Amino acid sequence: MDERRKLERKYLIVYSRVFERNKGKMLGYLGDLSISGAMIISEHKQEENSVLPLRFDLPDVHLFDVDHLNISARIAHCDPDLNPAFYNIGFEFLDLTELQKKTITQMMDAYEFRRDVPDYPTPPSALRNDD
């Protein structure tokens, strides 16, 4: 089945740790995030379509109302990373609460990797009219 992301993911400038809640085992680090899912960079391969209870540690507790997020998520895909020692695991969030949605939105706003092009002044060479 061809799954396409409907919401743009935000690539983050900080890597929050992500744990499997029931086992207390660290799965990896949060790589990107949207309100509907996330990608985790992990050393361990995971079985697709499994549902896991996740715990996301929040990097700066002063910005948020909580210090972590507990979210259940389905593994949508698990693909080898460019570095063969790692996997990119795509998660689809299940049944988010309003507080979880608010915190995810705050995380995306606070930690998004900005790719905006700076508004540089027009260089003099572009102003010349040599025609």
Residue, then its C-alpha position, 0 to 999 in steps of 0.5 A: m500500500d502506497e502511503r503518502r503524507k498529507l501534512e508537511r513534516k518539520y525537520l527539527i534542530v534538536y533530537s529528543r529521545v524516544f522510548e518504548r514506554n512499556k519496556g523503558k527501552m530507548l528506541g532512538y531520536l526524533g528526526d522529524l515531526s508533524i501533528s499526525g506522525a514522526m520519524i525516529i532515527s534508530e539503531h534497531k529495526q522495528e516491525e511495520n504495523s506494530v503499535l507501540p506506546l512511545r514516550f518523547d522526552l521534551p528538550d526544553v521543559h521551560l517551553f512546555d507544560v509537560d516534560h514528556l509526551n506519552i503517545s501510542a503510534r503505529i509503525a508505518h515504515c522502517d527503512p535503512d538509513l543512508n548510514p547502514a547502522f541506522y533505521n528511519i522509522g515512520f510512526e503514525f500517531l493514534d488518538l492524540t489528546e488536545l494537550q498532545k496536539k498543542t505540545i507537538t505544535q509548540m515543538m514544531d514551532a520552537y525547534e523547526f530547522r529553518r530553511d528560509v532564504p535570507d532577504y539579502p539586498t539586491p546585489p549591484s550586478a543585478l541592478r545594471n542594465d547592460d542592454 
